[in-house]
Amino acid sequence: MDQFKRKPRRKSERGRTLTVSAEQKAAYEALLREKESREAYTKHLPADPKLR
């Protein structure tokens, strides 16, 4: 019975390389740092009580 045979694996696609300017790279790094600091801040806050 061919019903339960596995499908052959698909080849993974190659990752695309992206070229950005130095200003864009610096802005993206600043954005990531801001996001990390925001997450670190909210990690220590108590969870909101669930209202029913």
C-alpha positions as protocol buffer text, in pm:
chain_id: "A"
residue {
  index: 1
  type: MET
  ca { x: 0 y: 0 z: 0 }
}
residue {
  index: 2
  type: ASP
  ca { x: 138 y: 337 z: -105 }
}
residue {
  index: 3
  type: GLN
  ca { x: -103 y: 522 z: 119 }
}
residue {
  index: 4
  type: PHE
  ca { x: 130 y: 564 z: 418 }
}
residue {
  index: 5
  type: LYS
  ca { x: 460 y: 643 z: 247 }
}
residue {
  index: 6
  type: ARG
  ca { x: 638 y: 961 z: 350 }
}
residue {
  index: 7
  type: LYS
  ca { x: 675 y: 1251 z: 111 }
}
residue {
  index: 8
  type: PRO
  ca { x: 1029 y: 1327 z: -5 }
}
residue {
  index: 9
  type: ARG
  ca { x: 1185 y: 1625 z: 171 }
}
residue {
  index: 10
  type: ARG
  ca { x: 1188 y: 1955 z: -13 }
}
residue {
  index: 11
  type: LYS
  ca { x: 1515 y: 2135 z: -62 }
}
residue {
  index: 12
  type: SER
  ca { x: 1544 y: 2435 z: 166 }
}
residue {
  index: 13
  type: GLU
  ca { x: 1558 y: 2772 z: -2 }
}
residue {
  index: 14
  type: ARG
  ca { x: 1875 y: 2971 z: 17 }
}
residue {
  index: 15
  type: GLY
  ca { x: 1865 y: 3275 z: 245 }
}
residue {
  index: 16
  type: ARG
  ca { x: 1865 y: 3611 z: 75 }
}
residue {
  index: 17
  type: THR
  ca { x: 2139 y: 3860 z: 150 }
}
residue {
  index: 18
  type: LEU
  ca { x: 2028 y: 4215 z: 210 }
}
residue {
  index: 19
  type: THR
  ca { x: 2255 y: 4517 z: 178 }
}
residue {
  index: 20
  type: VAL
  ca { x: 2165 y: 4818 z: 393 }
}
residue {
  index: 21
  type: SER
  ca { x: 2337 y: 5149 z: 454 }
}
residue {
  index: 22
  type: ALA
  ca { x: 2524 y: 5221 z: 777 }
}
residue {
  index: 23
  type: GLU
  ca { x: 2253 y: 5464 z: 890 }
}
residue {
  index: 24
  type: GLN
  ca { x: 1980 y: 5206 z: 841 }
}
residue {
  index: 25
  type: LYS
  ca { x: 2185 y: 4947 z: 1029 }
}
residue {
  index: 26
  type: ALA
  ca { x: 2243 y: 5186 z: 1321 }
}
residue {
  index: 27
  type: ALA
  ca { x: 1872 y: 5276 z: 1332 }
}
residue {
  index: 28
  type: TYR
  ca { x: 1776 y: 4907 z: 1335 }
}
residue {
  index: 29
  type: GLU
  ca { x: 2021 y: 4832 z: 1616 }
}
residue {
  index: 30
  type: ALA
  ca { x: 1882 y: 5123 z: 1819 }
}
residue {
  index: 31
  type: LEU
  ca { x: 1529 y: 4992 z: 1761 }
}
residue {
  index: 32
  type: LEU
  ca { x: 1629 y: 4644 z: 1882 }
}
residue {
  index: 33
  type: ARG
  ca { x: 1800 y: 4786 z: 2192 }
}
residue {
  index: 34
  type: GLU
  ca { x: 1489 y: 4990 z: 2274 }
}
residue {
  index: 35
  type: LYS
  ca { x: 1270 y: 4681 z: 2232 }
}
residue {
  index: 36
  type: GLU
  ca { x: 1498 y: 4472 z: 2456 }
}
residue {
  index: 37
  type: SER
  ca { x: 1499 y: 4737 z: 2728 }
}
residue {
  index: 38
  type: ARG
  ca { x: 1119 y: 4762 z: 2712 }
}
residue {
  index: 39
  type: GLU
  ca { x: 1086 y: 4383 z: 2743 }
}
residue {
  index: 40
  type: ALA
  ca { x: 1333 y: 4375 z: 3034 }
}
residue {
  index: 41
  type: TYR
  ca { x: 1128 y: 4644 z: 3210 }
}
residue {
  index: 42
  type: THR
  ca { x: 793 y: 4472 z: 3162 }
}
residue {
  index: 43
  type: LYS
  ca { x: 934 y: 4133 z: 3266 }
}
residue {
  index: 44
  type: HIS
  ca { x: 950 y: 4243 z: 3630 }
}
residue {
  index: 45
  type: LEU
  ca { x: 604 y: 4398 z: 3644 }
}
residue {
  index: 46
  type: PRO
  ca { x: 325 y: 4192 z: 3801 }
}
residue {
  index: 47
  type: ALA
  ca { x: 84 y: 4031 z: 3558 }
}
residue {
  index: 48
  type: ASP
  ca { x: -252 y: 4200 z: 3509 }
}
residue {
  index: 49
  type: PRO
  ca { x: -529 y: 4028 z: 3702 }
}
residue {
  index: 50
  type: LYS
  ca { x: -776 y: 3863 z: 3469 }
}
residue {
  index: 51
  type: LEU
  ca { x: -1117 y: 4026 z: 3489 }
}
residue {
  index: 52
  type: ARG
  ca { x: -1419 y: 3806 z: 3436 }
}
